[in-house]
Every structure is written in structure tokens, then in C-alpha cells.
Amino acid sequence: MKKGLKLIFISLIMTVLFMPDVYGATYTYHYDLNGRLTYIESTEGRIYFQYDSNGNLLRKELKDPLGFGVLESPAVDQIYTNTLSIKGWHLDKAGIESIKVYLNNEFKGLATYGQSREDVYSKYPNYNNHNAGFYFDLVLPKENNNYDLKVVVRNNNGEEMTYTKSFKQVILEPIGEIETPQANSTVIYYINGGTNNNRMTITGWNLELVRMKKIEIYIDNYLVTPISTSINLYRNDIYNLHPLYANQYSGYSAIISTPQVWFGTESKELKIIIEDVDGQRTTYIETFTVKGSSNIIITDPCTTRCAS
């Protein structure tokens, strides 16, 4: 028995010494319960060994290597968006028949294979495959949940390779602020100012995983028709404060007519309702004061004096 094991050990050593040294190749050795080498697996091919009942080598069979690759995305254990981008690459000399995507054991669809991956080609040039990349985009429900992702690659010989990844989805709730007018601040209504001199600007930000679709403005629960509005404005300052949202366009602004107050001051409630592209609505409320003023506003002091 010891002599047989010694012969097997020598055979293994010779196999390692004479295996071609291919750039990027890796080798895995498989043994049976008796310590006999059954097959060698590498990125360049498979070698199978068959023995008789006495442990003598009967046959050595060469086959193409099993397919191999990497599931690159999702690369993290926790995501904060409901859009899942599945990406990776796979090489198989037999060719690819299909790449099936499963989430919590539920079939979601077929990934697209054939994206350009020159980095993979440069590492494994013997496969002569410049387009080994695959991808699949999936929209998840907006809810906190745990997921098990499984990607099953099937080659044209019917052999399958499975990639798995577990991750947690954490939903980030909308956050934001009305910046102007500031809470409890005072806005002047000029009694003799006319329409052009009685305008107030509203600014703020609303941060979500998706962009805004529209903005509604209410004063004391009455819908206001704005003179102008702008949404999805660039706000890198907000992005830097909340990078997990990955949204640089959270700003908004609007111009409305200043609420009329003829005498004294009145407290007003400003309500902003923002609807995102997915239909979700978020409300912001603050109060401010409008003060009536009889001061005369001269918009162009040269209007009458310079006419002559």
C-alpha cells in the first residue's frame, strides 16, 4: 500500500512539473478516499485519471476547462437603492447558452452576455474572447429586505456554473428642507408696489434616490400658481452631506406672488408637496409672517424726470 501511494505521489509531482505554465492559469487537485488523484482542474483544461481496482492508472483524459468568471456587482453587502445592477464576466470555451438570474430562488430573467471586457481578454488571451461581460438590471420593491442572488451560467455542453451573493436592501426615506423663506421670518407686502414688486422666492431641497417630477405650493392650504418653478437643480453641497443617496440634483426654486396683507401682519403657512418620478409624494411645512407696508417703491427714479 505504501508503495502504491509513493507511485501516485511521484505521478502527481511529474504532472505538476510538466503542466504548461500559462499566464493566468490556476490549478486545483482532487483526490478520492484512497488518496488517488482523480482529476486536475485549471482555467486551461481538465485532466481526469482512471484507475483499476489495484490502483494502477488506466487512462488519462483531457477535457476543456470548466467555465469560470466573477460576479462583480453587487459588490457590497448592503444597498440603498431599489435599482439593482448585476454585472460580471464569464469565460467558457464551449460557449454560453444562457445566464439565468434568480432572486430569493425566484427566476427574474436572462442576463445579457457579450459586453466588451478587454481586461479579461488581456488576462486570459487563450480564450480569445473580447466580450465576456454580462449584465442584468432589476428593480426591487421599495422596502427593507434581505436578498439571496443567484446567477446560473449554462454553457453549450449543458454544464452549469453558479455565482451567489447575499445582500441587504435598506430604503432611504426622503429628506429635505424649505430654505427660503426661513421659518418664522417676515416677508414684506408693499401695498402700493403692484404685481412686479410683490414677488417672493421659495427655495429648498428634497433628497431621494430618484429625481423630482413636480412641485406643488400651498399658502394656508390654497394651491398657488407659481410665476416660475425649477426642479432637480444641482446641489453638490447636499450631495456631500448625504452621499448614500447618490443624488446631486435635489434643489428646487419657485417665484410666487407675495400674499396680500393690507394692515399689520399675518402668519402664513407654506406647504410644499413634491412628487417624484415614481409617484411618491413628500410634504414640507413651515410658517412665516407677511407684513403690509405703505412705503413707496421707486423702481426707476428716471421714469418721469428723464422723459423730457
C-alpha positions in Angstrom: 0.0 0.0 0.0 2.8 2.4 0.9 4.5 1.6 -2.4 1.3 2.4 -4.3 0.9 5.7 -2.6 4.5 6.5 -3.3 3.9 5.9 -7.1 0.8 8.1 -7.0 2.8 10.8 -5.3 5.6 10.6 -7.9 2.9 10.7 -10.6 1.4 13.9 -9.1 4.9 15.5 -8.9 5.5 14.7 -12.5 2.1 16.1 -13.5 2.9 19.4 -11.8 6.3 19.7 -13.3 5.1 19.1 -16.9 1.9 21.1 -16.7 2.2 24.0 -19.1 2.9 27.3 -17.4 0.1 29.5 -18.8 -0.3 33.1 -17.7 -3.4 33.5 -15.5 -3.9 29.7 -15.1 -4.7 28.3 -11.7 -4.8 24.6 -10.6 -6.9 22.6 -8.3 -6.2 18.9 -7.4 -8.9 16.4 -6.5 -8.3 13.1 -4.7 -10.5 10.1 -3.8 -10.8 8.5 -0.3 -7.8 6.3 -1.1 -5.6 9.3 -1.8 -5.6 8.8 -5.5 -5.5 11.8 -7.8 -8.8 11.8 -9.7 -8.6 15.0 -11.7 -6.7 18.2 -12.1 -8.8 21.3 -12.8 -7.4 24.5 -14.1 -8.5 27.5 -16.2 -6.8 26.0 -19.2 -8.3 22.5 -19.0 -9.2 19.4 -17.0 -7.3 16.1 -16.7 -9.2 13.0 -15.5 -7.4 9.9 -14.1 -9.0 6.4 -14.0 -7.5 3.5 -12.0 -8.1 -0.2 -11.8 -9.0 -2.0 -8.5 -5.3 -2.3 -7.7 -4.7 1.5 -8.0 -3.0 1.3 -11.4 -3.5 4.2 -13.8 -5.7 3.0 -16.7 -6.4 6.2 -18.6 -5.9 9.9 -18.6 -8.5 12.0 -20.3 -8.2 15.7 -21.3 -11.2 18.0 -21.5 -11.8 21.7 -21.9 -11.8 23.6 -18.7 -15.0 24.4 -16.8 -16.2 27.9 -17.3 -15.1 30.5 -14.7 -15.6 34.1 -14.0 -16.6 36.7 -11.4 -19.9 38.2 -10.2 -18.7 41.8 -9.7 -21.9 43.6 -8.8 -23.5 43.9 -6.4 -20.1 44.1 -4.6 -21.4 45.3 -1.2 -23.5 43.6 1.5 -25.9 46.5 1.7 -27.6 48.6 -0.9 -29.6 51.8 -0.6 -31.4 51.9 -3.9 -34.2 49.9 -5.4 -32.4 49.6 -8.7 -30.0 46.6 -8.7 -27.4 46.4 -11.4 -26.0 42.9 -11.8 -22.7 42.7 -13.6 -19.8 40.3 -14.1 -17.9 38.2 -16.6 -17.6 34.6 -17.6 -15.3 32.6 -19.8 -16.2 29.2 -21.3 -14.6 27.5 -24.3 -17.8 25.7 -25.0 -19.7 29.0 -25.4 -22.6 30.4 -23.4 -26.1 29.1 -23.8 -27.8 31.2 -21.1 -27.3 33.2 -18.0 -30.3 32.9 -15.6 -30.8 35.3 -12.7 -32.7 34.3 -9.5 -33.6 36.4 -6.5 -34.6 34.5 -3.4 -35.0 31.5 -5.7 -37.4 33.3 -7.9 -36.4 33.4 -11.6 -36.1 37.0 -12.7 -34.9 36.7 -16.3 -31.9 36.2 -18.6 -28.8 38.3 -18.3 -27.3 39.8 -21.5 -24.0 38.3 -22.4 -21.4 39.9 -24.7 -20.2 43.1 -23.1 -16.7 44.2 -24.1 -14.1 43.2 -21.4 -10.6 43.8 -22.7 -9.3 43.5 -19.2 -10.5 39.9 -19.1 -9.1 39.2 -22.5 -5.7 40.5 -21.6 -5.5 38.2 -18.6 -6.8 35.1 -20.4 -5.9 35.6 -24.1 -6.1 31.8 -24.9 -9.9 32.1 -24.7 -9.9 34.7 -27.5 -13.0 36.3 -26.0 -13.1 40.1 -26.0 -16.8 40.2 -24.9 -17.0 38.1 -21.8 -19.1 40.6 -19.8 -22.7 40.1 -18.7 -25.3 42.4 -17.1 -28.9 42.4 -15.8 -30.8 45.3 -14.3 -33.5 44.7 -11.8 -36.0 47.0 -10.0 -36.7 45.9 -6.4 -39.7 46.9 -4.2 -39.1 49.9 -2.1 -38.9 48.1 1.2 -36.2 46.9 3.6 -35.4 43.3 2.8 -32.7 40.6 2.7 -31.9 39.0 -0.7 -30.0 36.0 -2.0 -28.9 36.5 -5.6 -28.0 33.5 -7.8 -26.7 33.7 -11.3 -26.5 30.4 -13.2 -24.4 30.3 -16.3 -25.0 27.3 -18.6 -22.6 26.5 -21.5 -23.4 24.9 -24.8 -22.5 21.4 -23.4 -25.1 21.7 -20.7 -22.6 22.3 -17.9 -23.5 25.0 -15.3 -21.6 27.4 -13.1 -23.4 29.2 -10.3 -22.5 32.5 -8.7 -24.2 33.7 -5.5 -24.3 36.9 -3.5 -26.4 37.8 -0.4 -27.1 41.4 0.4 -29.5 43.6 2.4 -31.6 46.4 0.9 -32.1 49.5 3.1 -34.6 52.1 1.9 -33.5 55.7 2.5 -36.5 57.9 3.2 -36.9 61.3 1.5 -35.3 64.2 3.4 -35.3 67.9 2.7 -35.8 71.4 3.8 -37.5 74.7 2.9 -34.7 77.2 2.9 -36.4 80.4 1.9 -38.4 81.9 3.3 -36.9 80.8 6.6 -39.2 79.6 9.3 -40.8 82.4 11.3 -39.2 85.0 9.0 -41.0 88.1 7.8 -41.9 88.9 4.1 -43.0 92.5 3.1 -46.1 93.1 1.1 -45.9 96.6 -0.5 -49.4 97.9 -0.6 -48.5 100.3 -3.5 -45.9 98.0 -5.0 -48.0 96.4 -7.7 -47.5 92.9 -9.1 -43.9 93.2 -10.1 -42.7 94.4 -6.6 -44.7 91.8 -4.6 -43.0 88.6 -5.5 -41.3 86.2 -3.1 -38.8 83.4 -3.8 -39.1 79.9 -2.4 -36.1 77.7 -2.4 -35.2 74.3 -0.8 -34.1 70.8 -1.4 -35.6 67.4 -1.5 -33.3 64.4 -1.5 -34.4 61.0 -2.7 -33.0 58.1 -4.7 -34.8 59.3 -7.8 -35.5 62.8 -9.2 -38.4 65.1 -8.7 -41.3 65.2 -11.2 -43.2 68.2 -10.0 -43.7 70.6 -7.1 -47.0 72.0 -5.6 -47.1 75.1 -3.5 -49.9 75.9 -1.0 -50.4 79.1 1.2 -52.8 78.4 4.0 -53.9 75.2 2.2 -54.8 77.1 -1.0 -52.9 75.9 -4.2 -50.8 78.7 -5.6 -50.0 79.1 -9.3 -46.3 80.0 -9.4 -44.9 82.6 -11.7 -42.0 80.2 -12.4 -40.6 76.9 -11.0 -37.3 75.0 -11.4 -36.7 71.5 -10.0 -33.8 69.0 -10.0 -31.3 71.8 -9.5 -27.6 70.9 -8.9 -26.9 70.9 -5.2 -23.4 69.4 -4.6 -23.5 70.7 -1.0 -26.4 68.4 -0.2 -24.8 65.5 -2.1 -21.7 65.9 0.1 -23.7 65.8 3.3 -25.7 62.7 2.2 -23.6 60.7 -0.3 -25.6 57.5 0.2 -28.5 59.0 -1.8 -26.1 59.4 -4.8 -28.2 62.4 -6.0 -26.6 65.7 -6.9 -29.8 67.3 -8.2 -32.0 67.8 -5.2 -32.6 71.5 -5.4 -35.8 73.4 -6.3 -36.9 77.1 -6.5 -40.1 78.9 -7.3 -41.3 82.5 -7.5 -44.9 83.3 -6.4 -46.9 86.5 -5.7 -46.5 87.7 -2.2 -49.7 87.1 -0.2 -51.6 90.4 0.2 -51.7 91.9 3.7 -53.1 95.4 3.8 -52.8 96.2 7.5 -50.4 94.9 10.2 -49.0 91.4 9.9 -50.4 87.9 9.3 -49.0 84.5 9.9 -49.0 82.2 6.8 -48.5 78.5 6.4 -46.3 77.5 3.5 -46.7 73.9 2.3 -44.6 72.3 -0.4 -45.6 68.9 -1.8 -43.0 67.2 -4.0 -43.9 64.3 -6.2 -41.0 62.1 -7.5 -40.8 60.2 -10.8 -42.1 57.1 -9.1 -45.2 58.9 -7.8 -44.2 59.2 -4.2 -45.2 62.5 -2.5 -43.4 64.2 0.3 -44.7 67.2 2.2 -42.8 70.1 3.9 -44.5 72.7 6.0 -43.3 75.9 7.7 -44.8 79.2 8.8 -43.7 82.7 8.0 -45.1 86.2 8.5 -46.3 88.7 5.9 -46.2 92.4 6.9 -48.1 95.1 5.0 -46.1 98.2 4.2 -47.2 101.5 2.7 -43.7 102.6 1.8 -43.3 103.9 -1.7 -41.2 101.8 -4.0 -39.5 103.6 -6.9 -38.5 101.1 -9.4 -36.9 103.6 -11.9 -36.3 107.1 -10.5 -35.7 108.4 -14.0 -39.1 107.5 -15.4 -40.8 110.9 -15.2 -37.8 113.2 -14.7 -35.9 111.9 -17.8 -38.9 111.8 -20.1 -38.5 115.3 -21.1 
